[in-house]
Amino acid sequence: MISALKLKVCKANKAMKYAGNVVVEGSNALKETLGAFMKIADSVEGFTKNAMDVASASLDQISKVIVNVSTIAESISREMTQFKV
C-alpha cells in the first residue's frame, strides 16, 4: 500500500512539473503574441497619422484651388462688364 502511494505521489509530482512547464510555455507564447499586437497597434497608429496628414494636405490644396478659381471668376466678371453692349 505504501509502494502504491509512493508511485501515485511520484506520478503527481511529474504531472505538476509538466503542468508548470506548460504554464511557462503558455506565458512565453502570450508575451510574444502581445508583442506582435503592440507592433500592429503602432503600425496602425502610424498609418492613421499619415492618412490624417494626407487628408489635411488635400483640404489645404482644395482650399487654395477654390480661392484661385474664385479670383479667376471675379477677374472674368470684371472683364465682362467692360464689354457690355
PLY file of the C-alpha trace (Angstrom):
ply
format ascii 1.0
element vertex 85
property float x
property float y
property float z
element edge 84
property int vertex1
property int vertex2
end_header
0.00 0.00 0.00
2.87 2.40 0.78
4.52 1.49 -2.54
1.31 2.28 -4.42
1.04 5.59 -2.56
4.70 6.42 -3.36
4.06 5.64 -7.04
1.00 7.90 -7.09
2.91 10.72 -5.37
5.74 10.33 -7.90
3.27 10.48 -10.81
1.55 13.51 -9.27
4.92 15.22 -8.85
5.81 14.58 -12.51
2.38 15.84 -13.59
2.85 19.03 -11.54
6.29 19.65 -13.10
4.83 19.06 -16.57
1.92 21.42 -15.84
4.36 24.06 -14.57
6.39 23.79 -17.79
3.23 24.09 -19.90
2.22 27.22 -17.97
5.66 28.76 -18.58
5.44 27.93 -22.31
1.95 29.43 -22.46
3.14 32.55 -20.68
6.01 32.95 -23.17
3.65 32.47 -26.11
1.33 35.08 -24.64
4.23 37.55 -24.28
5.19 37.00 -27.94
1.57 37.46 -29.04
1.24 40.64 -27.00
4.46 41.96 -28.55
3.10 41.26 -32.04
-0.17 43.03 -31.24
1.76 46.03 -29.91
3.70 46.23 -33.18
0.42 46.05 -35.12
-1.07 48.81 -32.95
1.99 51.01 -33.54
1.75 50.42 -37.29
-1.96 51.29 -37.31
-1.22 54.45 -35.34
1.45 55.45 -37.85
-0.84 54.69 -40.78
-3.64 56.75 -39.21
-1.28 59.70 -38.68
-0.12 59.51 -42.29
-3.71 59.32 -43.54
-4.64 62.35 -41.45
-1.63 64.26 -42.82
-2.66 63.42 -46.40
-6.27 64.43 -45.70
-5.13 67.70 -44.17
-2.84 68.43 -47.12
-5.67 67.63 -49.54
-8.01 70.04 -47.74
-5.36 72.76 -47.89
-4.89 72.15 -51.60
-8.65 72.20 -52.22
-8.95 75.47 -50.33
-6.19 77.02 -52.43
-7.84 75.85 -55.66
-11.18 77.30 -54.58
-9.54 80.63 -53.79
-7.78 80.61 -57.18
-10.98 79.74 -59.04
-12.87 82.46 -57.17
-10.19 85.00 -58.04
-10.30 83.99 -61.70
-14.11 84.15 -61.73
-14.07 87.64 -60.23
-11.47 88.75 -62.76
-13.52 87.38 -65.67
-16.63 89.03 -64.27
-14.84 92.41 -64.13
-13.58 91.96 -67.67
-17.05 91.04 -68.93
-18.54 94.25 -67.52
-16.24 96.22 -69.80
-17.72 94.53 -72.88
-21.40 95.09 -72.13
-23.29 96.20 -75.17
0 1
1 2
2 3
3 4
4 5
5 6
6 7
7 8
8 9
9 10
10 11
11 12
12 13
13 14
14 15
15 16
16 17
17 18
18 19
19 20
20 21
21 22
22 23
23 24
24 25
25 26
26 27
27 28
28 29
29 30
30 31
31 32
32 33
33 34
34 35
35 36
36 37
37 38
38 39
39 40
40 41
41 42
42 43
43 44
44 45
45 46
46 47
47 48
48 49
49 50
50 51
51 52
52 53
53 54
54 55
55 56
56 57
57 58
58 59
59 60
60 61
61 62
62 63
63 64
64 65
65 66
66 67
67 68
68 69
69 70
70 71
71 72
72 73
73 74
74 75
75 76
76 77
77 78
78 79
79 80
80 81
81 82
82 83
83 84
